[in-house]
Amino acid sequence: MGDVINLNRFRKARAKADRAQEADANRAKFGRTVADKARDEADTARRKALLDGVKLEE
């Protein structure tokens, strides 16, 4: 026979893990400096311009 599990404790542990995962995502999304955001935006624009520059016309 299996071990007895406290379902309330299991539910709370799962909710805590979900909150921790959401906090990590929010740190990555909102925890960046203005310089980081500007660098990423410039890099994205540069890659898009490079890709558009080598695109063949149909």
Buried (B, 14 or more C-beta within 10 A) or exposed (E): EEEEEEEEEEEEEEEEEEEEEEEEEEEEEEEEEEEEEEEEEEEEEEEEEEEEEEEEEE
